[in-house]
């Protein structure tokens, strides 16, 4: 899980500063929302998902990104270090479930290849 978190963090640290700044957080949430939509579509094709995830609009994504930034910026310096990111992701139940789902999905995709 630690390797996956590091990859996710590095992938969204666009300027390579070692921190996630405000301008990098919203694009990260947009990509995560796209991945969730893709997971839902795949599950529906396999009849493994009967419910419906509502599409997340830009206003809701902005709000989620702001809440994430506030909750994960433990020292209040306006940027999120990897340690802060890891602490938040591992302690947040929803994020933890999402990461586990992504891990299972990638493993099953690798088997197909």
N, C-alpha and C positions, 0 to 999 in steps of 0.2 A: 504494500500500500504506500509505503514511503517513497518508493521510486515513482509511482504514478502521481503522487502529489508533487514531487519535484518536477516531473515532466510538465504537469499542468501549470505549475507556477512559472517555470522557465518559458513555456510556450506563450504565456500571456504577459510576461515582462518584456514588452515590445522594445524598450530602449536598453535593455540589458543592465539596468542599474542595480539589480538585486532587490528591488522593491516594486510592489504594485502601487502605482499612483492612481489617483481618481480617474484619469483619462484612459487607463488600461482596464479598469474594472467593468465598466458597462459593456465593452466588446466581449469580455470573458463571459458575462451573463448571457449575451445574445447567442454566443456559440453554444453554451450549455443548454439554452432553450431549444436551439435547433437540434441538438443531439437528443433531447427528450422527445421532441416531435418525431424524430427518426426512429427512436425506440418504440414509440407508440405505433407508428405505421408498420414496423416490422412485426410487432406482437399481434396486431390486428390481422395481418396477412396469414399468420400461423394460427389464428383463432385463439391465441393465448391471452388476449386482453379484451375484456368485454366492456369495460368502462370507457370514459372519454376524458382525456386531459384537455382542458381548455387552452386555446392558444394564448400566449402571454403577449399582451400589447406592449408597445414601447414605454408607455407611462408606468406600467406595472414593473417592467424590467428595470427602469431607472430607480424606482422606489426600492426594489430588491437590492440593487447594486449599492444604493446609499445605506441601506440597513446593514448589508454585509460589511461595507467599509467601516461603519461606526462600531459594529460588534467585533470586528477582527483587528482593528487598529488599537491594540492593547495599551500602547504607550502614548497614544494621542498625537503622534507627530505628523499625521496626514498622509502617511504611506505605510504599506503593509510589508513587513519583512517576511522572509520565508518561515521563520519560526512562528510568527503570529498567524500566518496563513495555515501552517500545519496544525497548530493548536486549535484554530477555529474549525477547520475541516474535519479533524478527528473527533471533536466534541459535539459537532452539530449533527443531529440524527439524520436529517434530510440529506445533507451533503454526503454523509457516510453511506447511506443507502444508495445514492446516485453513483458514487464511486464503485461500490460493489457491483451494481448492475452493469456499469461500463466494463468492469473487469470480466464479468461472466460473458458479456456480449463479445468482447475482443477475443476471448478464449474460444468461443464457439465459431467465430469467423475464421480464426487461425486453423481450426480443424478442417474447415471446408477447403481452405487453400491447400 
